[in-house]
Amino acid sequence: MVNTNSIRVTTTTTTTSLSSLLTTKPHFLIPSNLKFNPKPLKPITTSSRPNTPHIPKSLTEDAAAATAATSAVDAAISPRNLKSRLRNGDTLYGLFLLSFSPTIAEIAGLAGYDFVVVDLEHGHGGISDALPCLHAIAAAGTAAIIRIPETSAMWAKKALDLGPQGIMFPMIESAKWARKAVSYCRFPPGGVRGSAHPVVRASGYGIDDGYLGSYMEELLVMCQVESEEGVENVDEIVAVDGVDVVQMGPLDLSASLGCLWDPGNKKVKEVLREAERKVLESKEKVYLSGFALPHDGPQDLKSRGYHMVSGAVDVGLFRSAAVEDVESFKMSLTEEGSDGDRGDEKYWSE
């Protein structure tokens, strides 16, 4: 065994036995003149946007330079606001995401879609599944919209806390339900939205100290009209303060009119045109949004006054591509002299 009394700890000024160090207070670890007096953390108020750099005054020529630097970062990390683009007269093209795949969501953004609708109504996912998709969409510099499963305060609150640029309410059939939808988006006293803005993604987890002053200006409130009753009341729906977009639903509308899965039916088309006319002739600045279908393509919708067009669903795109790929392979096996040689075609064909 080692005799600890024989071990010496030597410094430039003293020689002390190890046993004496072990039996005395470890004051040698903390200088006696050091006082620990922690100060309370101050709230972060240096930025109105997440990831905006703090620019000390000593490093700036003037306030204008700091503002310009902040604006440059804002432009780099945020997609152009959908509301401002609509007001500018742009026609926006989007995709519905039902797979809840962040990879597909990111590809959609990189492909150039103006917006991606994360569909909680018909997709299998919930709020926890939507968040990674919103991360991926934002990384690609694209705007995200969430369609909730039902028009309720609970679903609206959870969706809005994720910070999408738009929220879509399904099956709005009257002005009463349109007012409810808007109220679910607004904090009291203008609405009934539950408030946790200092800690949710919508406000950059509280870093965006300007969120409460601008959230409704930046949020696109979309009411989906997709039933015969909704069409009858669409002029009252568009008159509700806070409604920005009427999203037409031709498939559910066809079912409501007794023409299930037949949106090209003459009766359905007539009712749809009537709804479009009421929206476009309204004194309110409300925009039309809709789905492109085989008999009613994106250019047709644009020519009739639509400013937002959804051309596809991610699951449908993959289904069509997969079916075509399998059929192409089977056809190639029946072709005379086919040996699988694709010539100069790349293996990862486009």
VOBA-1610 file (N, C-alpha, C; in pm, whole numbers, padded with zeros to 5 digits, always signed):
BEGIN
Met+00083-00120+00000Met+00000+00000+00000Met+00087+00125+00000Val+00027+00234-00052Val+00101+00359-00057Val+00076+00437+00069Asn+00179+00483+00134Asn+00166+00566+00253Asn+00143+00710+00210Thr+00020+00753+00229Thr-00013+00888+00181Thr+00063+00996+00254Asn+00105+00967+00376Asn+00179+01070+00452Asn+00316+01097+00391Ser+00365+00999+00311Ser+00496+01016+00250Ser+00492+01089+00118Ile+00368+01109+00065Ile+00355+01179-00063Ile+00351+01329-00038Arg+00431+01401-00109Arg+00438+01546-00089Arg+00388+01618-00214Val+00309+01721-00194Val+00265+01808-00302Val+00346+01935-00295Thr+00427+01958-00397Thr+00523+02068-00391Thr+00482+02180-00484Thr+00486+02301-00434Thr+00465+02420-00517Thr+00587+02507-00504Thr+00583+02622-00562Thr+00699+02711-00556Thr+00716+02772-00418Thr+00611+02765-00335Thr+00621+02833-00205Thr+00598+02743-00086Thr+00524+02629-00104Thr+00490+02546+00011Thr+00506+02400-00020Thr+00518+02319+00087Thr+00520+02174+00077Thr+00417+02122+00176Thr+00313+02049+00125Thr+00200+02010+00209Thr+00175+01861+00194Ser+00143+01792+00302Ser+00113+01649+00294Ser-00023+01626+00234Leu-00040+01516+00158Leu-00168+01484+00093Leu-00277+01461+00196Ser-00242+01400+00310Ser-00344+01373+00411Ser-00402+01501+00467Ser-00321+01605+00479Ser-00374+01732+00530Ser-00465+01799+00430Leu-00437+01781+00298Leu-00524+01837+00195Leu-00660+01771+00197Leu-00660+01639+00224Leu-00785+01565+00222Leu-00873+01595+00341Thr-00814+01649+00448Thr-00892+01675+00569Thr-00925+01822+00589Thr-00888+01902+00492Thr-00919+02046+00500Thr-01013+02084+00388Lys-01075+02201+00400Lys-01168+02247+00297Lys-01093+02276+00168Pro-01152+02241+00054Pro-01081+02258-00075Pro-01080+02403-00121His-01036+02494-00035His-01037+02635-00073His-00938+02666-00183Phe-00839+02573-00202Phe-00738+02597-00305Phe-00795+02585-00446Leu-00918+02525-00460Leu-00979+02511-00591Leu-01045+02640-00639Ile-01083+02726-00544Ile-01151+02851-00577Ile-01075+02964-00512Pro-01023+03058-00588Pro-00951+03171-00527Pro-01038+03241-00424Ser-00977+03280-00313Ser-01053+03340-00204Ser-01112+03475-00241Asn-01057+03540-00339Asn-01107+03672-00377Asn-01216+03667-00483Leu-01257+03543-00524Leu-01360+03529-00626Leu-01496+03512-00560Lys-01588+03600-00589Lys-01723+03593-00534Lys-01820+03552-00643Phe-01904+03453-00615Phe-02003+03403-00712Phe-02135+03474-00688Asn-02169+03563-00777Asn-02290+03644-00761Asn-02365+03647-00894Pro-02434+03536-00929Pro-02500+03530-01060Pro-02609+03634-01074Lys-02621+03688-01194Lys-02724+03785-01224Lys-02837+03717-01302Pro-02961+03763-01282Pro-03073+03702-01356Pro-03059+03724-01506Leu-03099+03623-01585Leu-03090+03634-01729Leu-03189+03738-01781Lys-03146+03816-01876Lys-03234+03914-01937Lys-03307+03850-02055Pro-03430+03891-02082Pro-03500+03837-02198Pro-03432+03879-02327Ile-03438+03791-02426Ile-03375+03819-02554Ile-03461+03916-02633Thr-03407+04033-02659Thr-03483+04134-02734Thr-03400+04196-02845Thr-03288+04133-02878Thr-03200+04192-02977Thr-03243+04164-03119Ser-03344+04079-03135Ser-03381+04038-03271Ser-03531+04028-03284Ser-03581+04065-03401Ser-03722+04047-03429Ser-03745+03923-03513Arg-03639+03853-03546Arg-03649+03729-03623Arg-03550+03629-03571Pro-03583+03499-03574Pro-03484+03399-03534Pro-03364+03400-03627Asn-03244+03378-03567Asn-03117+03370-03641Asn-03067+03505-03690Thr-03133+03616-03651Thr-03084+03746-03690Thr-02967+03783-03601Pro-02852+03818-03658Pro-02734+03844-03575Pro-02749+03971-03494His-02694+03968-03370His-02689+04089-03290His-02571+04172-03337Ile-02593+04299-03367Ile-02488+04385-03422Ile-02456+04493-03319Pro-02345+04482-03248Pro-02310+04583-03149Pro-02294+04720-03212Lys-02326+04825-03135Lys-02316+04960-03188Lys-02175+04994-03231Ser-02078+04939-03157Ser-01939+04969-03188Ser-01897+04918-03324Leu-01975+04823-03380Leu-01938+04764-03509Leu-02020+04820-03624Thr-02103+04918-03597Thr-02187+04974-03703Thr-02158+05121-03720Glu-02170+05166-03842Glu-02153+05307-03869Glu-02270+05387-03818Asp-02390+05333-03837Asp-02510+05401-03789Asp-02625+05301-03782Ala-02740+05345-03736Ala-02854+05256-03719Ala-02903+05201-03852Ala-02887+05279-03957Ala-02934+05235-04089Ala-02858+05113-04137Ala-02729+05108-04108Ala-02648+04993-04149Ala-02692+04867-04076Ala-02723+04882-03947Ala-02770+04766-03870Ala-02903+04717-03922Thr-02993+04808-03955Thr-03123+04771-04010Thr-03109+04699-04143Ala-03019+04748-04226Ala-02997+04685-04357Ala-02943+04544-04341Ala-02853+04525-04245Ala-02798+04391-04222Ala-02905+04295-04175Thr-02991+04342-04082Thr-03100+04258-04033Thr-03196+04223-04145Ser-03229+04320-04229Ser-03321+04295-04341Ser-03264+04193-04438Ala-03134+04199-04458Ala-03071+04104-04551Ala-03083+03962-04499Val-03064+03946-04368Val-03077+03813-04309Val-03222+03766-04317Asp-03317+03857-04287Asp-03459+03823-04297Asp-03492+03770-04436Ala-03443+03838-04539Ala-03472+03797-04676Ala-03412+03661-04706Ala-03298+03632-04643Ala-03230+03506-04672Ala-03298+03387-04605Ile-03358+03409-04486Ile-03411+03294-04413Ile-03562+03279-04425Ser-03632+03376-04480Ser-03778+03370-04485Ser-03828+03370-04628Pro-03921+03282-04659Pro-03981+03287-04792Pro-04067+03411-04804Arg-04090+03457-04926Arg-04174+03574-04946Arg-04313+03544-04893Asn-04369+03642-04826Asn-04498+03624-04763Asn-04607+03602-04867Leu-04692+03501-04843Leu-04797+03468-04939Leu-04897+03582-04956Lys-04931+03647-04847Lys-05027+03757-04854Lys-04975+03870-04944Ser-04849+03906-04925Ser-04794+04015-05006Ser-04785+03974-05153Arg-04758+03849-05180Arg-04750+03804-05319Arg-04888+03807-05386Leu-04990+03768-05310Leu-05126+03775-05365Leu-05166+03919-05394Arg-05133+04009-05303Arg-05164+04150-05323Arg-05088+04207-05442Asn-04973+04146-05469Asn-04893+04190-05583Asn-04946+04136-05716Gly-05048+04048-05709Gly-05107+03994-05831Gly-05047+03864-05879Asp-04960+03803-05799Asp-04897+03677-05839Asp-04998+03563-05840Thr-04976+03468-05929Thr-05051+03342-05927Thr-04959+03237-05867Leu-05002+03178-05756Leu-04917+03087-05679Leu-04954+02942-05708Tyr-04851+02859-05719Tyr-04871+02717-05753Tyr-04819+02631-05639Gly-04903+02536-05593Gly-04863+02457-05478Gly-04890+02309-05489Leu-04848+02239-05384Leu-04859+02093-05375Leu-04919+02057-05240Phe-05004+01955-05237Phe-05055+01901-05112Phe-04968+01785-05067Leu-04929+01785-04940Leu-04842+01684-04883Leu-04922+01594-04790Leu-04947+01469-04833Leu-05020+01373-04750Leu-04929+01265-04692Ser-04808+01253-04744Ser-04718+01147-04698Ser-04651+01180-04566Phe-04646+01307-04530Phe-04576+01353-04411Phe-04429+01313-04413Ser-04372+01310-04532Ser-04230+01281-04547Ser-04152+01412-04555Pro-04062+01439-04459Pro-03981+01559-04469Pro-03895+01563-04595Thr-03853+01447-04642Thr-03773+01442-04764Thr-03855+01490-04884Ile-03976+01438-04898Ile-04063+01482-05008Ile-04097+01629-04992Ala-04120+01674-04868Ala-04150+01814-04843Ala-04035+01904-04889Glu-03914+01862-04858Glu-03798+01941-04898Glu-03781+01942-05050Ile-03801+01827-05112Ile-03791+01821-05258Ile-03893+01912-05323Ala-04016+01915-05267Ala-04121+02001-05321Ala-04079+02147-05315Gly-04020+02186-05203Gly-03973+02323-05193Gly-03861+02354-05290Leu-03765+02263-05300Leu-03652+02285-05391Leu-03696+02281-05537Ala-03805+02209-05566Ala-03854+02201-05704Ala-03912+02333-05752Gly-03952+02419-05659Gly-04000+02552-05699Gly-04146+02580-05671Tyr-04215+02490-05600Tyr-04354+02521-05562Tyr-04355+02646-05475Asp-04458+02728-05494Asp-04470+02850-05415Asp-04515+02820-05272Phe-04591+02714-05255Phe-04635+02675-05122Phe-04659+02524-05118Val-04652+02470-04999Val-04683+02329-04976Val-04787+02322-04864Val-04896+02251-04891Val-05002+02234-04792Val-04979+02103-04718Val-04948+02112-04590Val-04935+01993-04506Val-05076+01956-04462Asp-05125+01843-04513Asp-05267+01810-04504Asp-05298+01718-04386Leu-05343+01777-04276Leu-05382+01698-04159Leu-05524+01644-04171Glu-05598+01691-04272Glu-05736+01643-04288Glu-05739+01503-04348His-05668+01483-04458His-05670+01353-04524His-05538+01277-04513Gly-05433+01344-04470Gly-05308+01274-04445Gly-05314+01201-04312His-05226+01105-04294His-05229+01020-04174His-05167+01086-04053Gly-05092+01193-04073Gly-05011+01250-03965Gly-05085+01350-03879Gly-05023+01380-03765Gly-05073+01479-03673Gly-04973+01592-03656Ile-04989+01668-03548Ile-04904+01784-03524Ile-04756+01746-03515Ser-04725+01639-03444Ser-04585+01598-03429Ser-04524+01557-03562Asp-04606+01503-03652Asp-04555+01463-03784Asp-04540+01585-03875Ala-04622+01686-03851Ala-04619+01806-03937Ala-04494+01889-03913Leu-04446+01893-03788Leu-04334+01981-03755Leu-04208+01953-03837Pro-04161+01828-03850Pro-04042+01804-03933Pro-04064+01844-04079Cys-04187+01834-04126Cys-04217+01875-04263Cys-04205+02027-04277Leu-04250+02100-04177Leu-04237+02245-04179Leu-04090+02287-04174His-04011+02214-04098His-03866+02240-04095His-03807+02224-04235Ala-03843+02115-04301Ala-03788+02087-04435Ala-03835+02189-04537Ile-03961+02227-04531Ile-04016+02326-04624Ile-03947+02460-04605Ala-03927+02500-04479Ala-03860+02626-04450Ala-03715+02624-04497Ala-03649+02509-04482Ala-03510+02496-04527Ala-03497+02518-04676Ala-03603+02485-04750Ala-03603+02503-04895Ala-03652+02641-04936Gly-03682+02726-04838Gly-03725+02863-04868Gly-03865+02873-04924Thr-03953+02781-04884Thr-04089+02777-04938Thr-04190+02799-04825Ala-04304+02851-04860Ala-04409+02878-04761Ala-04490+02753-04732Ala-04527+02734-04606Ala-04607+02620-04565Ala-04746+02665-04522Ile-04846+02583-04560Ile-04984+02601-04517Ile-05025+02472-04449Ile-05101+02481-04341Ile-05152+02361-04276Ile-05303+02355-04294Arg-05352+02241-04347Arg-05496+02217-04349Arg-05529+02129-04229Ile-05617+02181-04142Ile-05651+02108-04021Ile-05769+02015-04047Pro-05787+01912-03962Pro-05892+01811-03988Pro-06033+01863-03971Glu-06050+01961-03882Glu-06184+02015-03858Glu-06169+02159-03810Thr-06277+02234-03822Thr-06273+02373-03780Thr-06302+02379-03631Ser-06195+02380-03554Ser-06208+02385-03408Ser-06095+02469-03351Ala-06120+02525-03232Ala-06020+02609-03166Ala-05895+02528-03132Met-05914+02402-03091Met-05801+02319-03050Met-05708+02292-03165Trp-05763+02249-03279Trp-05678+02219-03394Trp-05611+02345-03449Ala-05685+02456-03452Ala-05628+02581-03502Ala-05512+02626-03414Lys-05530+02618-03284Lys-05426+02660-03191Lys-05298+02579-03210Lys-05311+02448-03217Lys-05193+02364-03230Lys-05124+02386-03365Ala-05203+02406-03470Ala-05144+02429-03602Ala-05075+02565-03609Leu-05139+02668-03557Leu-05083+02802-03565Leu-04957+02816-03481Asp-04948+02744-03371Asp-04828+02751-03289Asp-04705+02698-03361Leu-04726+02617-03466Leu-04613+02568-03546Leu-04558+02675-03640Gly-04634+02781-03664Gly-04585+02892-03744Gly-04597+02878-03895Pro-04707+02820-03947Pro-04723+02818-04093Pro-04758+02958-04144Gln-04739+02979-04273Gln-04781+03106-04332Gln-04931+03110-04356Gly-04993+02993-04364Gly-05137+02989-04388Gly-05202+02875-04315Ile-05333+02890-04289Ile-05411+02783-04227Ile-05539+02767-04308Met-05576+02642-04337Met-05693+02613-04418Met-05797+02539-04333Phe-05918+02598-04327Phe-06027+02539-04251Phe-06120+02464-04346Pro-06147+02337-04323Pro-06232+02260-04414Pro-06381+02284-04386Met-06462+02259-04491Met-06608+02253-04481Met-06668+02375-04410Ile-06636+02494-04460Ile-06698+02616-04410Ile-06827+02638-04489Glu-06939+02638-04421Glu-07069+02640-04490Glu-07153+02764-04462Ser-07104+02854-04377Ser-07183+02972-04344Ser-07091+03082-04291Ala-07147+03203-04284Ala-07072+03314-04227Ala-07040+03288-04080Lys-07130+03220-04010Lys-07109+03187-03870Lys-06981+03106-03853Trp-06963+03003-03938Trp-06844+02920-03926Trp-06720+02993-03974Ala-06735+03084-04069Ala-06621+03164-04113Ala-06573+03255-03999Arg-06668+03315-03927Arg-06632+03399-03813Arg-06563+03317-03704Lys-06612+03195-03682Lys-06547+03108-03584Lys-06402+03080-03626Ala-06384+03050-03753Ala-06249+03019-03803Ala-06155+03137-03779Val-06200+03256-03811Val-06116+03375-03792Val-06087+03395-03644Ser-06187+03374-03559Ser-06168+03395-03415Ser-06066+03297-03358Tyr-06057+03179-03416Tyr-05961+03080-03369Tyr-05817+03122-03402Cys-05802+03216-03495Cys-05669+03262-03536Cys-05623+03385-03459Arg-05716+03455-03394Arg-05685+03581-03329Arg-05679+03566-03177Phe-05581+03634-03119Phe-05573+03637-02974Phe-05682+03730-02919Pro-05723+03709-02794Pro-05819+03801-02732Pro-05762+03945-02730Pro-05848+04047-02740Pro-05995+04038-02738Pro-06057+04015-02876Gly-05975+04010-02981Gly-06030+03992-03115Gly-06071+03851-03148Gly-06027+03754-03066Gly-06058+03615-03092Gly-06041+03532-02968Val-06028+03402-02987Val-06021+03310-02873Val-05897+03221-02878Arg-05800+03256-02958Arg-05680+03173-02970Arg-05605+03168-02837Gly-05568+03050-02795Gly-05490+03034-02673Gly-05351+03092-02690Ser-05300+03156-02587Ser-05174+03229-02598Ser-05060+03158-02527Ala-04960+03119-02606Ala-04833+03070-02552Ala-04721+03123-02640His-04743+03244-02694His-04652+03297-02795His-04506+03312-02751Pro-04475+03325-02622Pro-04333+03337-02588Pro-04252+03209-02606Val-04319+03094-02626Val-04244+02968-02627Val-04274+02879-02748Val-04347+02926-02847Val-04383+02841-02960Val-04305+02880-03085Arg-04302+02791-03182Arg-04224+02812-03303Arg-04272+02933-03383Ala-04402+02962-03377Ala-04458+03071-03456Ala-04387+03204-03428Ser-04344+03225-03304Ser-04276+03349-03267Ser-04125+03329-03254Gly-04074+03225-03316Gly-03932+03194-03299Gly-03901+03161-03155Tyr-03997+03092-03088Tyr-03982+03053-02949Tyr-03961+03174-02857Gly-04024+03287-02897Gly-04018+03408-02816Gly-03910+03505-02858Ile-03826+03467-02951Ile-03718+03555-02997Ile-03773+03667-03084Asp-03880+03639-03158Asp-03942+03741-03243Asp-04034+03827-03157Asp-03980+03938-03106Asp-04057+04021-03016Asp-04160+04107-03089Gly-04164+04098-03223Gly-04264+04172-03299Gly-04380+04086-03343Tyr-04384+03960-03296Tyr-04484+03866-03345Tyr-04627+03912-03320Leu-04657+03957-03199Leu-04793+03995-03166Leu-04843+04113-03249Gly-04752+04194-03296Gly-04793+04310-03375Gly-04812+04281-03523Ser-04769+04162-03568Ser-04773+04137-03713Ser-04831+04002-03752Tyr-04870+03918-03655Tyr-04904+03780-03689Tyr-05023+03770-03783Met-05126+03853-03764Met-05243+03845-03852Met-05216+03908-03988Glu-05125+04001-03992Glu-05089+04062-04120Glu-05017+03962-04209Glu-04947+03868-04148Glu-04868+03771-04223Glu-04939+03638-04244Leu-05045+03612-04167Leu-05114+03483-04174Leu-05224+03484-04279Leu-05226+03381-04364Leu-05328+03367-04466Leu-05438+03274-04413Val-05558+03330-04395Val-05672+03252-04344Val-05755+03205-04462Met-05762+03072-04478Met-05828+03013-04594Met-05950+02933-04550Cys-06066+02964-04607Cys-06190+02892-04576Cys-06228+02806-04697Gln-06243+02678-04674Gln-06274+02587-04784Gln-06425+02573-04801Val-06471+02606-04920Val-06613+02593-04956Val-06624+02469-05044Glu-06694+02367-04995Glu-06694+02238-05064Glu-06827+02164-05049Ser-06935+02240-05033Ser-07067+02178-05024Ser-07169+02270-05089Glu-07286+02214-05118Glu-07392+02295-05179Glu-07433+02409-05086Glu-07440+02381-04957Glu-07475+02486-04861Glu-07369+02595-04856Gly-07242+02554-04863Gly-07134+02651-04862Gly-07140+02743-04982Val-07170+02688-05099Val-07181+02770-05220Val-07296+02869-05208Glu-07408+02824-05150Glu-07523+02912-05133Glu-07490+03031-05043Asn-07399+03011-04950Asn-07365+03116-04855Asn-07230+03181-04880Val-07170+03154-04995Val-07033+03199-05017Val-07020+03351-05017Asp-07124+03423-05063Asp-07114+03568-05062Asp-07110+03622-04920Glu-07174+03554-04826Glu-07168+03594-04685Glu-07036+03553-04622Ile-06982+03442-04667Ile-06853+03395-04614Ile-06742+03493-04650Val-06738+03538-04775Val-06631+03629-04816Val-06643+03765-04750Ala-06761+03799-04700Ala-06781+03928-04635Ala-06732+03931-04490Val-06693+03815-04437Val-06646+03807-04298Val-06506+03867-04289Asp-06490+03960-04199Asp-06359+04023-04179Asp-06256+03920-04134Gly-06144+03916-04202Gly-06037+03823-04167Gly-06023+03706-04261Val-06123+03681-04345Val-06113+03575-04445Val-06031+03628-04562Asp-05924+03560-04595Asp-05834+03604-04703Asp-05856+03527-04832Val-05887+03399-04821Val-05894+03312-04939Val-06013+03217-04925Val-06084+03196-05036Val-06184+03090-05044Val-06123+02977-05126Gln-06107+02863-05063Gln-06053+02744-05128Gln-06169+02657-05175Met-06185+02644-05306Met-06292+02561-05359Met-06252+02414-05350Gly-06353+02330-05318Gly-06328+02187-05308Gly-06418+02111-05405Pro-06375+02092-05529Pro-06462+02033-05631Pro-06501+01887-05604Leu-06417+01810-05540Leu-06449+01669-05517Leu-06560+01654-05412Asp-06545+01721-05299Asp-06651+01716-05198Asp-06777+01785-05247Leu-06760+01888-05329Leu-06877+01956-05385Leu-06956+01862-05474Ser-06885+01784-05555Ser-06953+01688-05642Ser-07030+01584-05560Ala-06971+01541-05449Ala-07040+01445-05361Ala-07164+01508-05299Ser-07151+01635-05259Ser-07263+01706-05198Ser-07380+01721-05294Leu-07348+01728-05422Leu-07452+01745-05525Leu-07500+01612-05581Gly-07460+01501-05521Gly-07505+01370-05565Gly-07428+01315-05683Cys-07310+01369-05707Cys-07228+01325-05821Cys-07090+01283-05771Leu-07087+01185-05682Leu-06964+01144-05618Leu-06856+01109-05720Trp-06739+01170-05702Trp-06622+01145-05788Trp-06650+01180-05934Asp-06731+01282-05954Asp-06761+01327-06090Asp-06759+01480-06094Pro-06643+01542-06062Pro-06637+01688-06059Pro-06655+01752-06197Gly-06644+01669-06303Gly-06666+01723-06437Gly-06811+01723-06480Asn-06899+01676-06392Asn-07042+01675-06422Asn-07092+01817-06450Lys-07182+01830-06545Lys-07231+01962-06584Lys-07290+02038-06466Lys-07367+01969-06383Lys-07429+02033-06267Lys-07322+02085-06170Val-07220+02005-06146Val-07113+02045-06055Val-07039+02167-06109Lys-07012+02165-06237Lys-06940+02276-06299Lys-07020+02405-06290Glu-07151+02396-06308Glu-07235+02515-06300Glu-07235+02574-06159Val-07247+02488-06060Val-07247+02535-05921Val-07111+02594-05885Leu-07004+02531-05932Leu-06870+02581-05905Leu-06850+02718-05967Arg-06895+02736-06090Arg-06882+02866-06158Arg-06961+02974-06083Glu-07076+02937-06027Glu-07156+03033-05952Glu-07081+03078-05827Ala-07017+02984-05758Ala-06939+03018-05640Ala-06821+03109-05676Glu-06754+03077-05785Glu-06641+03159-05830Glu-06687+03302-05859Arg-06800+03315-05926Arg-06851+03447-05961Arg-06878+03530-05837Lys-06939+03469-05735Lys-06970+03542-05612Lys-06842+03591-05542Val-06740+03508-05542Val-06615+03549-05478Val-06550+03664-05555Leu-06543+03650-05685Leu-06475+03749-05768Leu-06549+03882-05773Glu-06680+03879-05759Glu-06760+04002-05765Glu-06776+04067-05628Ser-06724+04003-05526Ser-06735+04059-05392Ser-06654+04187-05379Lys-06703+04279-05297Lys-06631+04403-05272Lys-06510+04378-05183Glu-06512+04268-05112Glu-06399+04234-05025Glu-06284+04180-05110Lys-06161+04205-05063Lys-06043+04156-05135Lys-06013+04014-05087Val-06090+03919-05142Val-06072+03778-05108Val-06030+03704-05234Tyr-05933+03616-05222Tyr-05875+03548-05337Tyr-05933+03408-05352Leu-05931+03360-05477Leu-05978+03226-05509Leu-05861+03128-05511Ser-05883+03011-05454Ser-05784+02904-05457Ser-05855+02775-05493Gly-05786+02688-05566Gly-05852+02565-05608Gly-05756+02457-05653Phe-05814+02340-05683Phe-05739+02224-05730Phe-05751+02212-05881Ala-05640+02189-05947Ala-05643+02159-06089Ala-05682+02012-06108Leu-05768+01987-06205Leu-05814+01851-06235Leu-05793+01824-06383Pro-05800+01697-06425Pro-05776+01666-06567Pro-05862+01747-06663His-05988+01772-06624His-06076+01847-06714His-06071+01997-06689Asp-05992+02039-06588Asp-05990+02179-06547Asp-05849+02211-06497Gly-05760+02234-06592Gly-05618+02248-06560Gly-05581+02381-06497Pro-05453+02395-06457Pro-05407+02517-06392Pro-05432+02644-06474Gln-05410+02634-06606Gln-05432+02751-06691Gln-05580+02789-06696Asp-05667+02689-06692Asp-05812+02716-06690Asp-05850+02792-06563Leu-05797+02746-06450Leu-05827+02812-06323Leu-05774+02956-06322Lys-05653+02973-06370Lys-05594+03108-06373Lys-05676+03201-06461Ser-05724+03150-06573Ser-05802+03235-06665Ser-05935+03277-06605Arg-05984+03200-06506Arg-06112+03233-06442Arg-06094+03317-06316Gly-05972+03354-06283Gly-05950+03444-06170Gly-05889+03382-06047Tyr-05848+03255-06054Tyr-05783+03192-05939Tyr-05641+03248-05923His-05604+03278-05799His-05469+03324-05770His-05384+03221-05696Met-05447+03113-05651Met-05373+03002-05591Met-05424+02872-05653Val-05331+02793-05704Val-05366+02669-05773Val-05280+02556-05717Ser-05345+02447-05680Ser-05273+02326-05637Ser-05285+02224-05749Gly-05170+02179-05798Gly-05172+02093-05915Gly-05161+01946-05888Ala-05119+01909-05766Ala-05096+01767-05741Ala-05089+01739-05592Val-05093+01610-05561Val-05073+01559-05426Val-04950+01469-05431Asp-04865+01479-05330Asp-04739+01403-05335Asp-04762+01253-05352Val-04859+01198-05281Val-04889+01056-05292Val-04935+01021-05434Gly-05018+01108-05492Gly-05066+01085-05628Gly-04954+01090-05730Leu-04860+01185-05710Leu-04747+01194-05802Leu-04664+01066-05798Phe-04636+01018-05678Phe-04555+00896-05667Phe-04631+00776-05721Arg-04760+00768-05691Arg-04841+00656-05743Arg-04836+00651-05894Ser-04857+00766-05958Ser-04858+00770-06105Ser-04723+00731-06162Ala-04616+00786-06100Ala-04482+00754-06149Ala-04449+00606-06129Ala-04492+00550-06015Ala-04463+00410-05986Ala-04539+00318-06081Val-04667+00346-06103Val-04748+00264-06195Val-04691+00270-06336Glu-04652+00390-06378Glu-04595+00405-06512Glu-04463+00330-06524Asp-04381+00333-06419Asp-04253+00264-06422Asp-04271+00113-06433Val-04365+00058-06356Val-04390-00087-06360Val-04446-00127-06496Glu-04541-00050-06547Glu-04599-00081-06677Glu-04494-00074-06788Ser-04406+00025-06778Ser-04300+00039-06878Ser-04207-00083-06876Phe-04176-00131-06754Phe-04090-00248-06743Phe-04157-00371-06803Lys-04283-00392-06770Lys-04354-00509-06822Lys-04368-00503-06973Met-04389-00384-07026Met-04399-00367-07171Met-04266-00400-07238Ser-04156-00361-07172Ser-04024-00385-07232Ser-03993-00533-07243Leu-04049-00614-07152Leu-04024-00758-07155Leu-04094-00825-07272Thr-04197-00764-07321Thr-04273-00824-07430Thr-04225-00777-07567Glu-04138-00675-07567Glu-04090-00623-07694Glu-03987-00719-07754Glu-03997-00741-07882Glu-03908-00834-07951Glu-03766-00783-07949Gly-03673-00871-07907Gly-03532-00836-07907Gly-03490-00752-07789Ser-03579-00731-07695Ser-03543-00649-07579Ser-03452-00727-07487Asp-03336-00669-07454Asp-03243-00735-07362Asp-03213-00647-07242Gly-03297-00547-07221Gly-03277-00461-07106Gly-03179-00350-07131Asp-03120-00342-07251Asp-03023-00237-07281Asp-03095-00105-07300Arg-03055-00008-07222Arg-03118+00123-07232Arg-03033+00219-07314Gly-02935+00169-07380Gly-02854+00255-07464Gly-02781+00358-07381Asp-02794+00486-07423Asp-02721+00596-07355Asp-02801+00654-07238Glu-02919+00598-07212Glu-03002+00654-07106Glu-02936+00631-06970Lys-02942+00732-06884Lys-02884+00721-06752Lys-02961+00619-06669Tyr-02889+00555-06578Tyr-02957+00457-06492Tyr-03065+00526-06409Trp-03031+00640-06350Trp-03129+00718-06276Trp-03204+00805-06378Ser-03298+00744-06446Ser-03365+00813-06556Ser-03452+00925-06504Glu-03472+01022-06591Glu-03553+01139-06554Glu-03679+01139-06639
//
